[in-house]
Amino acid sequence: MNPPGPTLLNPRHLLLALLVVAIWGSNFVVIKVALIHLPPLLMAALRFALAAFPLALLLPRPRASWGNLALYGLTIGVGQFGLLFYAMDHDISPGLASLVIQAQVFFTVALAMAVDNERLRPFQGVAALIAVAGMWVIARHTDGQTNLLGLLLTLGGAACWALGNMASRAAGPVNVLAYIAWSSLFAVPPLLLLSLWLEGWSRMATGLAHADALTWAAVAWQTVGNTLLGYGAWAWLLARYPAATVTPFALLVPVFGIGTSALLLAEPLPAWKLGATALVMGGLALNLLWPRLRRGLAAR
């Protein structure tokens, strides 16, 4: 159930919501900075190691089964971020990655239909088709920064994110930070083993040897900014406002992702990329906002 409360954020809470989506969007540029020196799977392992320690030592284990914690840690840590970081290393630009990963919304809807027998509503089908059209535009274009492999890997990360959503949904109401910390314990060992297998000890050692202060700051920001501040503040807002008031702000994540990548990394924004962004964002907006708009029209 959504918590009772006002349907509009007060000015301070509005700024907090904007800060969270700005952090999440700009984080794709931060990821790219860390990948300059660190191989992607090793970087993912370090990110989740920092998420697990020392929080797992300070916070009691959440009321979730070990199996649920393992499932969330593997799908989010190894699946979502492992694939995302691997794609962003060479095969997709930060701006497009911030957009394509939002396909998790539609994967989550599909999984809910398969697992919980939820029915596909007409507006959800239309929204998915619009977003797929945007993905098709991306697949038809490569610009030296993005290719088909990067698109497929990022979509795989989005599918794993959806699996993680189902796992967290099955866990029920738990302490968000404790859940992230304890589930991260299950992500670190397989990420390290995959890094050793696919990236090799030589590349791992070279990456660690060449990592500078900016690299370590980027890795730390994955935990401190993206996880602790971002997810913590988001959960705090959801506890005080209806979900329909808070969740639409997530639509701004790709806006900040594409904007900061263009501004700081000079990511080009040709017409096809802007068109694909409009389609994917349009599909996401329809899926998220149509029920609320329909209720408003019916009330009138």
C-alpha positions in Angstrom: 0.0 0.0 0.0 1.1 3.5 -0.7 1.7 5.6 2.4 -0.9 8.3 3.1 0.4 11.8 2.5 0.3 14.8 0.2 0.2 14.3 -3.5 2.7 17.1 -4.2 6.3 17.2 -2.8 7.1 20.3 -0.8 10.0 22.4 -2.1 12.7 20.7 0.0 11.6 17.2 -0.9 11.2 18.2 -4.5 14.9 19.2 -4.5 15.8 16.0 -2.8 14.0 14.0 -5.5 15.8 16.0 -8.3 19.1 15.4 -6.5 18.5 11.6 -6.5 17.7 11.4 -10.2 20.6 13.7 -11.0 22.9 11.4 -9.0 21.6 8.3 -10.8 21.7 9.9 -14.2 25.2 11.4 -13.9 26.5 8.2 -12.4 26.9 6.8 -15.9 29.6 9.4 -16.6 31.2 8.4 -13.2 31.2 4.8 -14.3 33.0 5.7 -17.5 35.7 7.6 -15.5 36.3 4.5 -13.4 36.5 2.3 -16.5 39.5 4.3 -17.8 41.8 2.2 -15.6 39.8 -0.6 -14.1 38.4 -3.6 -16.0 34.6 -3.7 -15.8 34.0 -6.9 -13.9 36.7 -6.0 -11.3 35.2 -2.6 -10.9 31.8 -4.2 -10.3 33.3 -6.4 -7.7 34.9 -3.5 -5.9 31.6 -1.5 -6.1 29.7 -4.3 -4.3 32.5 -5.0 -1.9 32.2 -1.4 -0.7 28.4 -1.8 -0.6 28.7 -4.9 1.6 31.4 -3.7 4.0 31.2 -2.3 6.5 27.4 -2.0 6.4 26.9 -5.7 6.6 28.8 -5.6 9.9 26.8 -2.7 11.3 23.3 -3.5 10.1 21.4 -6.7 11.2 20.5 -9.1 8.4 17.1 -8.1 6.9 14.0 -10.3 7.2 14.6 -12.1 4.0 15.7 -15.6 3.3 19.3 -16.5 2.3 18.0 -17.6 -1.0 16.3 -14.3 -1.7 19.4 -12.3 -0.7 21.5 -14.5 -3.0 19.1 -14.1 -5.9 19.0 -10.3 -5.5 22.8 -10.1 -5.2 23.4 -12.2 -8.2 20.8 -10.6 -10.5 21.7 -7.1 -9.6 25.4 -7.4 -8.9 26.5 -9.9 -11.5 23.6 -9.5 -14.0 22.6 -5.9 -14.0 25.9 -4.1 -13.2 28.3 -6.8 -14.5 26.7 -6.6 -17.9 26.2 -2.9 -17.8 29.8 -2.2 -16.9 31.1 -4.7 -19.5 29.0 -3.0 -22.2 30.1 0.5 -21.1 33.7 -0.5 -21.3 33.7 -0.3 -25.1 30.3 -1.0 -26.6 27.8 1.7 -25.5 28.0 5.3 -24.6 27.1 6.5 -21.1 24.1 8.5 -22.4 22.5 5.7 -24.3 23.3 3.2 -21.5 21.3 5.4 -19.1 18.4 5.2 -21.5 18.5 1.5 -22.6 18.8 0.2 -19.1 15.3 1.7 -18.4 13.9 -1.2 -20.4 13.8 -2.9 -17.0 10.4 -1.4 -16.6 9.0 -3.5 -19.5 10.9 -6.7 -18.5 9.5 -6.3 -15.0 5.9 -6.1 -16.4 6.6 -9.2 -18.5 7.9 -11.1 -15.5 5.0 -10.0 -13.3 2.7 -11.4 -16.0 4.6 -14.8 -16.1 5.0 -15.2 -12.3 2.0 -13.5 -10.8 -0.4 -14.0 -13.7 -0.9 -10.2 -14.1 -2.7 -9.2 -17.2 -1.2 -7.0 -19.9 -3.2 -3.8 -20.0 -3.6 -2.1 -23.4 -1.6 1.0 -22.5 1.3 -1.2 -21.4 1.4 -3.0 -24.7 1.3 0.3 -26.6 4.0 1.7 -24.3 6.2 -1.3 -24.9 5.8 -1.0 -28.7 6.8 2.6 -28.6 9.9 1.8 -26.5 10.8 -1.1 -28.8 10.7 1.3 -31.7 13.3 3.4 -30.0 15.5 0.4 -29.3 15.2 -0.5 -33.0 16.4 2.9 -34.0 19.4 2.5 -31.7 20.1 -1.0 -33.2 20.1 0.5 -36.7 22.8 3.1 -35.9 26.3 2.7 -34.7 28.5 5.8 -34.1 31.8 4.4 -32.9 30.7 4.6 -29.3 27.7 2.3 -29.5 27.2 -1.0 -31.3 24.7 -3.9 -31.4 26.7 -5.9 -28.8 26.6 -3.0 -26.3 22.8 -2.7 -26.9 22.2 -6.4 -26.3 24.5 -6.5 -23.2 22.7 -3.5 -21.7 19.3 -5.0 -22.4 20.5 -8.1 -20.7 21.4 -6.0 -17.7 17.9 -4.5 -17.8 16.4 -8.0 -17.8 18.5 -8.9 -14.8 17.4 -5.7 -13.1 13.8 -6.9 -13.6 14.7 -10.2 -12.0 16.1 -8.3 -9.1 12.9 -6.3 -8.8 11.0 -9.5 -8.5 13.3 -10.8 -5.9 13.1 -7.6 -3.8 9.3 -7.7 -4.2 9.2 -11.2 -2.9 11.3 -10.1 0.1 8.5 -7.8 1.3 9.1 -4.7 3.4 12.7 -4.7 4.6 15.4 -2.2 5.6 16.7 -1.1 2.1 20.3 -0.4 3.1 20.6 -3.7 5.0 19.1 -5.6 2.1 21.5 -4.0 -0.3 24.5 -4.6 2.0 23.7 -8.3 2.8 22.8 -9.2 -0.8 26.0 -7.6 -2.0 27.9 -10.3 -0.2 26.7 -12.8 -2.8 27.8 -10.6 -5.8 31.4 -10.1 -4.9 32.8 -13.7 -5.2 31.3 -14.5 -8.7 32.3 -11.1 -10.0 35.9 -11.6 -8.9 36.0 -15.1 -10.4 34.5 -13.8 -13.7 37.1 -11.0 -13.7 39.9 -13.5 -13.2 38.5 -15.7 -16.0 37.5 -13.1 -18.6 39.9 -10.2 -17.8 42.8 -12.1 -16.4 45.1 -11.5 -13.5 47.5 -9.4 -15.5 44.8 -6.9 -16.5 43.3 -6.8 -13.0 46.7 -6.1 -11.5 47.5 -3.5 -14.1 44.2 -1.8 -13.5 44.7 -1.6 -9.8 48.3 -0.4 -10.2 47.2 2.5 -12.5 44.1 3.5 -10.7 44.5 7.0 -9.5 42.6 9.1 -6.9 39.9 10.0 -9.4 39.3 6.3 -10.2 38.9 5.4 -6.6 36.6 8.3 -6.0 34.5 7.1 -8.9 34.3 3.6 -7.4 33.5 5.0 -4.0 30.7 7.2 -5.5 29.0 4.0 -6.7 28.4 3.1 -3.1 28.2 6.4 -1.2 26.4 8.5 -3.8 24.5 6.0 -6.0 23.5 3.5 -3.3 23.6 5.0 0.2 22.4 8.5 -0.7 20.4 7.7 -3.8 18.5 4.6 -2.7 18.3 5.8 0.9 16.7 9.1 0.0 14.4 7.4 -2.6 13.2 5.0 0.1 12.7 7.9 2.5 10.6 9.8 0.0 8.5 6.6 -0.8 7.8 6.2 2.9 6.3 9.7 3.1 4.5 10.2 -0.3 2.4 8.0 -2.5 4.4 6.0 -5.1 2.6 7.8 -7.9 4.0 11.1 -6.6 7.6 9.9 -6.4 8.2 7.4 -9.1 7.6 9.7 -12.1 10.8 11.5 -11.2 12.7 8.4 -12.4 11.9 9.5 -16.0 14.5 12.2 -15.6 17.4 9.7 -15.0 18.1 9.3 -18.8 17.7 13.1 -19.2 20.5 13.7 -16.7 22.5 10.7 -18.1 22.4 11.9 -21.7 22.9 15.6 -20.7 25.9 15.0 -18.4 27.5 12.6 -21.0 27.1 15.3 -23.7 28.4 18.0 -21.5 31.3 16.3 -19.8 32.3 13.6 -22.3 31.2 15.3 -25.6 28.9 12.5 -26.5 27.4 13.4 -29.8 23.6 13.9 -30.1 22.6 13.3 -33.7 19.0 13.4 -34.8 18.6 9.6 -34.7 19.7 9.5 -31.0 17.4 12.2 -30.0 14.5 10.4 -31.9 15.3 7.1 -30.2 15.4 8.9 -26.8 12.0 10.5 -27.5 10.5 7.1 -28.3 11.9 5.2 -25.4 11.1 8.1 -23.0 7.6 8.3 -24.5 7.0 4.6 -23.9 8.3 4.9 -20.3 6.1 7.9 -19.6 3.0 6.3 -21.0 3.6 3.2 -18.9 4.1 5.2 -15.8 1.8 8.1 -16.1 -1.3 6.8 -18.0 -3.1 5.2 -15.0 -2.8 8.4 -13.0 -3.9 10.5 -16.0 -6.9 8.2 -16.7 -8.0 8.4 -13.0 -7.8 12.2 -13.2 -9.9 12.3 -16.3 -12.4 9.9 -14.9 -12.7 12.0 -11.7 -13.5 15.1 -13.8 
